[in-house]
Amino acid sequence: MTMGPSWRPGCRRHCRRWCHVALVGLLVAVAGACTHNPTGAASPSAPVPAAPTTAPPVSDPTPTPTPSASSTALGLAMQQDLRPQFQHGPKPAEYQKYIVLHDTEGGGTPASVVAWWANEGQLIAAHFVIGTDGTVLLVVPLDVIAHHAGFGDTGHDAAYGVPEDGRDDRRGTRPVGAWASDYGMNSYSVGIELIHKGQHAAYPQAQLDALDRVIAYIDAYYGFESTIIDHKAWRTGNSDTSRAFATYLAAYQDHRTHT
């Protein structure tokens, strides 16, 4: 408050009384907001802790929002559940080349998929998981290697220009055979996992819209467009993405949206 020539001592008493009343009103309003429970459920006795970031969790923690200017501008409501055991080395922007699309070939939610990955113990995860309702979960930071692509056909490191340069710690790897011995794609890509089951089952509109926004977010994050492939392009015989996704994949590769 600027005190001009007309300010008088009496104004001080008036301002003091007004501020006291306003403070009491504010405290009452905040107390009411904190106790309001529109669902009628019992209020928790303690705050829900955020997902751990220093030790591998064995539970299924509640994802927390990850606001950012670019995701908000794109209409992307992204949550995060970052797990250290899924992080396998640095992936600076100069190494980013591909976006690899996957299907879970199972049901559930993004949170339950991440919990299964953690409990399964192979240290495999994608950077993003997208639920059938459009929920987006960030599991591995974009500038970190995730083991989402696994082993690819022998010769694919050279074919895709993804040499194994020692940045990947390769923890948890399990070779699948001499025919698929290349492991470079993980170090040069972002993995997106779509919750989907069945080769011919439809992909919900909310999920496809969310995938559009995630791809746009990745493009904005790096400042360039990465080549989009699906998992079976990297390793012959993979089921993901499904046959039902073929038309969408072609659209994404052509103009980066599903329509």
N, C-alpha and C positions, 0 to 999 in steps of 0.2 A: 504494500500500500504506500503510495507517494503522499507525503505530508505537505500540503500546500499552505498558503498564507492564512486560509480560513480555519485551519485546524486549531482546536481549543482543548484545554484539559478536560472539559466536559465530554468531549468526543471520546477521550480515552476510556472513561467509565462506561460509555455507551458501547464502544467496541468490545470492551472486556466482557460485558454481559452478553452481547450478541455471540461472541466466539464461544463462550461457555455453553450457551443453549445449542449452538450448532454442533459442538463436539459431542454433547450428550446425545443429540439426535443421530449423529453419525454412528456412534457406538451401538445404539439400539438397532439401527438398520443393519449394521454388519453382523451383530449377534443373530438377528432374524434370518439373514441370508445363510449363515453358517449352519443353522439348525434346520433349514428347509429341506425336506426330503420328498420330492414329487412322486417317487415310486412307492412310498410307504414302507420301504425296507428299513431294517434297523441300521442305525448309524454305526460305523466301525469304531472300535475302541481305540485304535491307533492308526496312523497314516499307513497306506499301502506303500511298501518300499519300491524304489525304482529298480529296474533290471540291473543286476550286478555287472560291473565292468572290470573287476579285478580277479575273479575266480570263476571257473566253469560252473554254472548253476545246474542243478538237477531237477528243479521244479519248472513250472510254466509261469514265469512272471508276467504281470500285467504290462502290455506294451505302453510306452509313453509317447505322446505327440512329439514330432520333430518339425517345428515350424521353420521355414526359411522363406526369404523373399521370393525366390524363383518358383518354389513349389506352390506357394500361395497364389502367385500370379497365374499359374497354370491350372488352378483349381484342384491341386493334388493334396488330399488330406493324408499325409504320410505319418506312420508311427514307426517306432524303432524298438528293436530287441537285440542289441549288439552283444555278441558273445565272443570273448577272446579266443576260444579254441577253434573258431572258424576262420581266423585270420592267419594267412600263410606267407606274408611277405609284402613288400612295398609294390605298389602299382601306380607310379606317377602318370600324369596325363600323356606324356610322350610314348607310353607303352599301351595306351588304350586303342584298340582296333575294332573289336567286335562286341555286339550284344547277342547273347545266346539265349534263346527261348526254350523253356522246359515245361513239361507237364508232370504233375506228381503221380498221375494214374492212380489216385486215391482221393478220398474225401477229406473232410475236416476243415479246419480254419487255419489261417496263417500262423497263429500262435501255437496250435497243436502240431503243425508240421515242424516248426522250429524246435519244439520240445522233443519230438520224435528224433530229429537229427541229433540233438544233444545227447539223448539217452542211448541212441544207437552206437555212438562212439567212434565212427569212422572219420570224424572231423569234416564231413561233407556238408556244404550249405551253398545256397545261392545268395546273391546280394539282396534281392528283393523276393518277396512272396506276395502274390495277389490272390485274394479270396474270390469266391463266386459272387459275393455281394459288393465287390469293388474295394474291399479293405486292402491297404498296401502296407506291408511291413518291411522296413529296412533292417537287414540282419548283419551285413558286412559293409563297412564304409567303401565308397567307390574307389578310393585310392589305395585299397588293400586287395591282395589276391584272395579269392575264394575258390575252393575245390568243388566247382559246380559242373565243369565239363568232363573231368576225369580223363581217362585215357582215350586217345583217338586212334584212327587207323594209322598204321606205320606209313610214314611218308607225308602225313598231314602237317607236321610242324613246318616242313619246307613248303608245302603247297599253300598253306595259309599265311606264311611269313611270320611264324611265332616260335622263334628259336628258344630253347631252354637255356637260360643264361645264369642260373643260380639264384635268382631272386626268390623262387618258390622253395619253401622248406620241405615240401613233399611229405609232411607228416601225415600218417594214416593211409598212405597210398597202398593199394593192393593190385598188382599187375593182373591183367586179364588174358594175356597171351601174346605171343610174338606178332600176331596179326594186328594188334592194337597196342603199340609200345610208346606212342608219342604223347607228351604231357604238356605241351607248350601253351595250349589255348587258355588255360586258367590264368596265366600271367599277363594276358593281353585282352581280357574281356570282362564284361559285366554279365552276370547270370540273372535271369528273371524266371522264377518258378510260378506257373499258373496252377492253381488247384483245379484239377480236372480228372475225371474218371470215365473211361470208355472211348474207344476209337471213333465212334460216330456221335457221341453225345454233343449237344449244343454248348457253346460258350455263352454265358449270360451277357447281356448288353452292358451291365454295370462293370463286369470284369474287363471287357474289351475297352470300354471307355477309360478305365483306370490304366490299362496297359498303354493306351495312346498317351496319357499324361506322363506315365513313368518314362517312356521313350523320349518324349519332349523334354522332360526334366534332365535326363542323362545328356541329351544333346546340348542343353543350355549349360549344364555343369561343366562340360569339357570345352564348349565353344565350337564343336564340330560334330558331324554326323558319323557315327560308327556303323560299319557294315552289320546288317541283321541276318542271322542264320538261326536255324533250330538245332537241337542237340544231335539229331540223327545225321545231320550234315557232317558233324565232327567225327562221329563214330557210327559206322555202318551197322544197321540192325537195331538201333535204338528205336523205341516206340514214340518218344516225345520229340516234337509235338505230334499230335494225333492227325489222322487223315482228315478229320473234321476241321482242322485248323489250316489246311493247305491254301484255301482261298484268302484267308486273312494274312497268312505269311507272305503270299505274293503281293498283297496290298501294302504290307509294312515295308517290304523290300523296295517297292516302287515309290511310295510317297509317305511312309512312316505313320500311317493311321490304318485302322481296320476297314474303313469304308472307301 
